[in-house]
Amino acid sequence: MTNPNTSKTAFWAAAALLLALLSPVAARAQGTVRRHLIYFQDKAGTPYSVSQPQAFLSAWASRRLPRPH
């Protein structure tokens, strides 16, 4: 006959081991930085420019832009 405390101990030991093995994998995945560069080729002749964002952004969006120092 098996002692119920032994079964619980074995379960928690296995759970702790699994957590210890998977923690470094999860920590490494959070540090991954992916950058994508997108080129727009069909935007020639548009009246909008990033030098004048107030021309195409709402007042609310303009207030959220970082201010130059």
Protein Blocks (a to p, Z undefined) as FASTA:
>chain_A
ZZfklmmmmmmmmmmmmmmmmmmmmmmmmmpccddddddfklghiabdfklmmlmpcfkl
mmmpccdZZ
